[in-house]
Amino acid sequence: MPLHSKITAEIDASPAGPHISALFDFDGTIIAGYSVFSFLREQVRRGDLSPVEMLAAVEVMARFGMGSADFTTLMQLCAHNMKGLQEKDYLVVAQKIFDRDLAKKIIPETRALIEAHMRKGHTVAIISSATPYQVEPCAKYLGIDNVACSTMEIQNGIFTGELGGALCFGQGKVDAALELAAAKGLDLARSYFYSDSTDDIELLEYVGNPRPLNPSEKLRLIADQRGWPTQTFRSRSASPVLGAVRNIATKLSLAGSVVAGLPIWALTGSKQEARNFSASFFADVGAALAGLKLDIVGEEHLWAARPAVFIFNHQSDIDVLICAKILRRNFSGVGKAEIKKMPLIGLAMEMFGVVLIDRSNSKSAIEAMQPLVDRIKDEKISVVIAPEGTRTHAKQILPFKKGAFHLAMQAGVPIVPIVIRNAMDVSPKGDSLYYPGTVEVEILAPIDTSRWTKANLNKNVAKIEALYKSTLGEATKVVNS
């Protein structure tokens, strides 16, 4: 059964087509918590906002939450605090805040709902009372092209300290939905709106399918009275202390697994048998400590053509554990040279036979990988490598580098693609915590490289990139421009 299939069952069974929209609130619905606090902290850190001004903002937000201050007052204060800042600089800051703070707060189950609507070809949009600087980096990351927000006035590229027009709040969200409906030909009577707050009651009442998500107690009571289905997701409410412990313990288990394999080496005289023992030990112990479970499709392809060059799309640092868990034995890997500087981890990787290369120097990288060709041919050792070269923290893949494919050609072995769908749910971008969860992994059939040449290499790599995009659903995503 596909991950989150119970959550997405209603959408999976719904009619398809872009005339149906799926509208999402942002704070508390797509992300856990409130993005404004991350922006306030960054403004204080940069010196754009004094601690006194931050306390004033927090006070107004608290009064708003208790109903003693209106939303306009809150947004006017936020606009005032941005007066004199250049928008181009703030856009850079906004992306940094998303990368560092907000990406890790994306609720996996909400992302599953968004992706389910995209699979049906629905027009997906975020309608939020927050500013574009809070929302748009996340929308881009999730592949959502339609965003309606509250705006700040800008003149000559500088914030004036005033609001940019009517706020996207209350009736303003209904107006934004109607504007989107007129532009896209949407049928709001058949559309969905997801929100956590009674502040959005007007739009919840307007659409045909109101869907309170992580609702406040007040909204839950209203939903119960009106028969609106509700869902509450708690995957991002785990203890941060426990999440940090999972991360640290998992990484320490990598070093511990090397030590555990030393007696095997001493008794058998085989370094590879010791590595096999250590890899399996790390796979099982590390997965238990991290709370990692795998839902594997195509497992028969793992042993269909060994040795091979296994490639994987690199979403997270948990990918190392995922690869160990599925490959188990008789494999080596390629990593970045910076790993050498990591205490214990760098030594453990080298003991595992992982080749650490300088990605900035293509010539030295090619030379460093040459011994792997001999190991593949002579020792029948497979190699696992991420052709993107760096983590994406998303389903969208980066252009593939050629190293893995040159390696397979020189060794005369097939390519076996490993498609990882949601490792970022367990180890999100910008987070040092591990969250218990299930990662979907699909092993595709081995790809013969015996007829590959330097002349047709680019064409073959492009085909594999397209295969990844198709498997991950990128090729079928509906783009709403």
C-alpha positions, 0 to 999 in steps of 0.5 A: 500500500502506498505511503499516506494512501489513507490520507489521500484516498479521497483525492485519489478517488475524486474527479480529475481536471484543472477546473478543480482547485486545491487551495491551501493555507500556509502557517499551521497547514503546510508548515508546522507552526508560524513562519513569522517567528523565523523572520523576526529572529532573522531581522533581529540577527541582522540588526534590522529589528531591535529586541524592543521592536521584536517584543512589540511585534510579539506582543501584538501577535499575542494580542491578535491570538487572544482576539484583542488586536486585529490582523490589520494592526499586526500587518501594519506593524510588520510593514513598518518594521520592514521600512527602508529595506531593499526588496532584492536583499530581503528576497535573498534573506527569505530563501535562506530562512526557508532553507534553514528553518521552514523547509524542515517544518513542512508537514509530510502528510500535507505534502502528500495531499498536495502531490495527490491533487497534482496527480489528479491535475487539480489546480493547486494554490496557496492562499495565505495572509502571510507575505510572499517572502514567507510563502513563495520559497516553499511554494517553489520547493513544492512545485506550486505555481499559484500563490496569493498573499498579503503584500507590502508597498515597494517604491524604487525597490525599497519597502515604504513601511506601508501595506501593499493593498487589501490583506489576504485575510478573511473575506480577502481570501475569498476574493483571492480565490474568486480572482484565481477562479476567474483567471483559471476557469475554476469551479469553486463549488467542486474545489477544496480548501485546507486550513487550520484556523477559524480566521479562514471560515469565510473561504471554508464556507465558500468552497464545496469541499472545506477540509480543516487540517490540524484544526484549532479547537474552535475550528474543530467544534465548527467542523463537527457541527457542520460535518466537515471532515478533519485531519490532524497530523502530528509527524512534526510534533515529536520531541526535538531532544529525541530527534537529536538523539536519534540523529547522533546515535545513528551516526555513532552507530556507523563508527560502532559498526566498523569496530564491530567488524574488526574481529571478523577481519581478524578471524577470517583475514578478509577485509571484505567480509568484515565490511559486509558484516559492518554494513549489515550491522549498521543497516539494522542498528542504524535504522532502528535508532533512526526510526527508519522503515523502508517500503521497497518496490522492485527488490528483485532488481537488487541482485539481478545483475551484480556487480553493478553501479547503483545510482540514487537521487540524493535527498537527505543524509539518511540516504547513506543508511537507506543504501546500506539497508537495501544493498547489504553486502559486497558494495562500496561507494563514492562520497565528497572529500569534505567527509574526511573532516568529520570526526569518526564518520570520515574514518568509518567511511574510508574503512568501508572502502568509500572513495572520497573525491574532490568534486571541484576537481574533475580530473582528480575525481576521475583518478580517485575513482579508477581503483573502483573499476579494478574492484568491480572487475576483480572483486565483483564489488558493486558501487553506489553513487549519487549522480547529482553530486549533492543533496537536493532535499526534494523530489525534483532532481538536479542534472546528473554528472557523468562520473557514475556512468563512465564508471559503469562503462569502464567496468563493463557493468549495468546501471541500477537506478534506486529511486528514493521518494521521500527521505526528506520526511525522515531527515528534512532540509535544514534540520538536525533531527531525525523523525521516525517514518517510512521511506518509499524506495523503488529499484528499477530494472538494470540498464545495460551499458555494453553498447554505451560509448563516449559519443552516445553517453549524453543521450543515455544519461538524459534517458536515465534522468527522464526515467527518474523524473517520470518515476518521481512524477515530475513529468506528469506534474500539472504546471499552472502558469 
